[in-house]
Amino acid sequence: MRLQVLKHQVLKLLAENATNNESPQVMDTDTIARVLGISVNEARQLLRALHASGVIISNLEGQYSLITQEGIQWLDQMSFTANSGRVHLQQNQL
């Protein structure tokens, strides 16, 4: 479960970085680790897994990362699913 949360947080962080810049900028692993409160090694492993699944692009050393269009779509789907679940719960509580 924690891994899924971290993946979601990384994608969200990279998506915010991409949308808050006129020209999307790569984000370094040290910054990602610091923001998420995890070790740099843990961040690198996480980034490698996300790169392998195609939702981000990282350089060979895993030092810099950028979200892909597929990553943005995955993030949108996760947000939609989470929001749908909340709406369903609210409707059942009425």
N, C-alpha and C positions, 0 to 999 in steps of 0.2 A: 504494500500500500504506500509506504513512504517513497518508494521509487517512482510510482506514478505521480505523486504529489510534486516531487522534485522535477520530473520531466515537464509537468504542466507549468511549474514556476519558471523554468528555464525558457520555455517557449513564450510564455507571457512576457518575460523580461526582454527577450530578443525582439518580440513583436512590438513592444513599446518603444524600444530603441529604434526600430525601423520606421515606425510611424511618426516619431517625434523629430526625425531628421529629414531635411529636404532630399538628401541623397543617403540611402541606408549605409550605415557604418558598421564595420565588424566590431564585435565586443570581445575583449580579452578575457581569458579564463580566470585570471586573478580577480577581476571585477565581479564576474559571475559568482565565484566562490564566496567572496566577501559579502555580496548582497544576500545570498542564500544562507550564509552562515555555515558553510561546509568547507572541508579541506580542498586545496587545489587538486590533489590526486583524485578525490571523489568527484570533483567537478569534471576533470578530464575524462574519467570513466563514463560519466553520464553523457558528456558531449560526444564521445566516440559512439555510444549506443544510439544517440539521436541522429548522428551523422549516418550511421549504417542504415537506419530506417528511412533516411531521406527527408526528414523534416527540418534539418539544418545542414549547412555546409560549414565544415571546419577545415583548416589547413592541415597538412600531414602531421604536424606536431600537436595538433589539438589546442593551439594557443589562441586562435581567433575564430569566432563563429558568427554566422549570419543565418537568420531564419529563411526557409524557402517558402514558396507559394503553398506547397503541400503542408508545411508546418502551420501556416496561417489557417488553412482549411481545417486541419486537425484541431487546432485551438478553437476555432469557431464552432465545430461540432461538439467539442467537449463543453463549451459554454452553453450551447443550445440544450444539450442533454441535462446539464446541471440546472438550468433555468426551467426546463420542462418538468423536472422532478420536483422543484419547489412549487410550481404552479399546481401540479397534481396533489401535493401534500396540502396546500392551502385550500383547494377545492374540497378535499375530503374532510377538512376540519370544519367547514361551514355547516 
